[in-house]
Amino acid sequence: MQTALQITVRDMDHSDALDQHIRDKVAKIERIYPRLMGCRVVAEHQDRHKQQGKHFAVRVDLTLPGKEIVVTRQHAEDPYVALRDAFDAAKRQVEEYASVQRRDSKLRRAGSKPGAEPPESE
């Protein structure tokens, strides 16, 4: 990653375990897409719903060449579940983006323009 991972924790305890969990999730995304340029993660406790217990929100911002992926997830009881859901969604988007890039790269190498229809064979 070109810029350092930024982890922000608001209104809840910042633990080494939570930090390591986030770093592990980011490492998995880096294995899928090594050109990851930056990642910002915000985990926060939201106390808007006092009668409904604790609510946690996680926001993951990934910077890729030519694209920014932003995912926000909330969970009522567990910040780790919110992290899992947010990183799973981000991972799917990164995989899709990488797939599109690979396809466009293959088309360029074959002499075709990205988004153009392949020539019909007779």
matplotlib code that plots the C-alpha trace (Angstrom):
import matplotlib.pyplot as plt

x = [0.0, 1.4, 0.0, -0.2, -3.3, -5.4, -7.5, -9.8, -11.9, -14.6, -16.6, -15.3, -12.2, -9.4, -7.8, -4.8, -7.2, -9.4, -6.4, -5.0, -8.4, -8.5, -4.9, -5.7, -8.7, -6.7, -4.0, -6.5, -7.7, -4.0, -3.5, -6.5, -5.4, -1.7, -2.0, -4.1, -3.1, -4.6, -7.1, -9.0, -11.1, -13.4, -15.1, -17.5, -20.0, -23.3, -25.4, -28.4, -30.6, -30.3, -33.3, -32.1, -28.7, -25.3, -24.9, -21.6, -20.8, -17.8, -16.7, -14.0, -12.5, -10.2, -8.2, -7.4, -5.9, -8.8, -11.4, -12.4, -14.5, -16.5, -18.5, -20.4, -22.0, -23.8, -24.5, -26.5, -24.3, -20.8, -18.2, -16.4, -19.6, -19.8, -16.1, -16.6, -19.6, -17.9, -14.7, -16.7, -18.6, -15.4, -13.6, -16.4, -16.1, -12.4, -12.7, -15.2, -13.0, -9.9, -11.9, -13.0, -9.4, -8.1, -10.7, -10.0, -6.2, -6.8, -8.9, -6.2, -3.6, -5.8, -6.2, -9.7, -11.1, -12.6, -16.3, -16.4, -18.2, -15.9, -16.0, -18.5, -17.1, -18.7]
y = [0.0, 3.4, 5.3, 3.9, 2.3, 4.8, 3.4, 5.6, 4.4, 6.7, 6.4, 2.9, 1.2, 1.0, -2.4, -4.2, -7.0, -4.7, -3.1, -6.5, -7.7, -4.6, -5.2, -8.8, -7.8, -5.2, -7.7, -10.1, -7.3, -6.5, -10.2, -9.9, -6.5, -5.7, -2.2, -0.9, 2.7, 3.5, 2.4, 4.3, 2.5, 4.2, 2.1, 3.9, 3.3, 5.1, 5.9, 7.3, 4.3, 4.2, 1.9, -0.6, -1.3, -0.6, 0.2, 0.0, 1.5, 0.8, 2.7, 1.4, 3.7, 2.0, 3.9, 2.0, 3.4, 5.2, 4.3, 4.9, 2.2, 3.3, 0.8, 1.5, -1.2, -1.2, -3.8, -3.7, -5.7, -6.4, -4.2, -7.3, -8.3, -4.8, -5.0, -8.4, -7.3, -4.0, -5.8, -8.6, -6.0, -4.1, -7.3, -8.1, -4.7, -4.9, -8.4, -7.0, -4.0, -6.2, -8.4, -5.5, -4.2, -7.6, -7.9, -4.4, -5.2, -8.3, -6.4, -3.7, -6.4, -8.0, -4.7, -4.0, -1.0, -1.5, -1.7, -2.4, -5.4, -8.3, -8.9, -11.5, -14.7, -16.3]
z = [0.0, -0.9, 2.1, 5.6, 6.9, 8.9, 11.8, 13.7, 16.7, 18.1, 21.3, 22.1, 23.5, 21.0, 21.6, 20.1, 19.1, 17.1, 15.5, 14.5, 13.2, 10.9, 9.7, 8.9, 6.8, 4.9, 4.3, 2.7, 0.3, -0.5, -1.5, -3.9, -5.3, -4.6, -6.2, -3.2, -2.7, 0.6, 3.3, 6.0, 8.5, 11.0, 13.7, 16.1, 18.8, 18.0, 21.0, 19.1, 19.9, 23.7, 24.2, 21.6, 23.0, 21.5, 17.8, 16.0, 12.6, 10.4, 7.4, 5.1, 2.4, -0.1, -2.7, -5.9, -9.1, -10.8, -8.1, -4.5, -2.8, 0.3, 2.4, 5.6, 7.7, 11.1, 13.7, 16.8, 19.2, 17.9, 16.2, 14.8, 12.9, 11.5, 10.5, 8.9, 6.9, 5.7, 4.7, 2.9, 0.9, 0.1, -0.9, -3.4, -4.9, -5.2, -6.9, -9.3, -10.1, -10.6, -12.9, -15.0, -15.2, -16.3, -19.0, -20.3, -20.2, -22.3, -24.8, -25.2, -25.8, -28.4, -30.2, -29.2, -27.4, -23.8, -24.0, -27.7, -29.0, -30.1, -33.9, -35.0, -36.4, -39.4]

ax = plt.figure().add_subplot(projection="3d")
ax.plot(x, y, z, "-o")
ax.set_aspect("equal")
plt.show()
